[in-house]
Amino acid sequence: MCTLLPGPVEIGGVRLKNHLLLAAGILGSTGASLARILRSGAGGVVTKSIGPRPMEGHPGPCLVVVDGGVVNAMGLPNPSADFINELTAVRGEPVVVSVFGGAPEEFASVAEWFRDVAAGFELNLSCPHAEGYGASLGSDPDLVEECTRAVRSLGVPTWVKLTPNVTDIATIGAAAERGGADAIVAINTVKAMRISTSLRRPVLGNRFGGLSGSAIFPIAVRCVYDLYEACSIPIIGCGGVSSADNVLEMMMAGASAVEIGSAVLADIGIFGRIAGELYASDGADAREIVGCAHG
Ligand code: SIN
């Protein structure tokens, strides 16, 4: 396995301590947990998605562990504008605030609350199980372009997190790029469900949800590869990453940085562990690795 040179990097307008970020939705609801993940070796963190009004989320069960991952249907629970109080603990750190809304104007209103404290925004245009939000908008290239433009007009680096649950993810990535996105994040969870054979009913309260974890890693690699061919802005790979070798594979597909989510549930120290294996003073310049599998 090759190694990379350590040190800070700027990806999609955000200065990160290294190439590894905490993905949205995992330990991103409090300033204390975000600070803990940064201390443990992450180069940056993405918060839980914040929306235009407080939401309790879907009825439980909201999560089921499956072979190679987790299926969740949290339903975007969030405290809305009050989340600003959590960010005091991580002021000045590379914290990307994940935002969602039901229309371009709602995305912009939510982002406006965090304009002075966010290192960047990640637009959740990809949650697969929240009617009227996430992938409901994120499957439509015109809406993706409009939402991106509305938030980017605030002057803060704007990343767009894409859904894999579309026929052609590259079309959606290109729409984000047209809207002025500084980076694309690929991918959010893959639509999935389990049924309890004893209860003869869906396991999740919402019936279906989104699959994350190592089971979706090959899907994420393929999406990053396709986006790299179609887009010129940086891509941040996300989906099932759990090792330094996975990080390199994502980078070879075209990712300039990588988000880690579900693997944190099994190993809270995963950022330090991966960074310990990934970086060496005689390592390669990441620019030699990003996209090297193409051509
Ligand atoms: C959720 O809170 O429902 C998960 C968010 C997502 O899948 O984007």
Residues whose N, C-alpha, C, O or C-beta is under 5 A from the ligand:
A	BS01	SIN	G25 A73 M74 G75 L76 P77 S126 C127 P128 G210
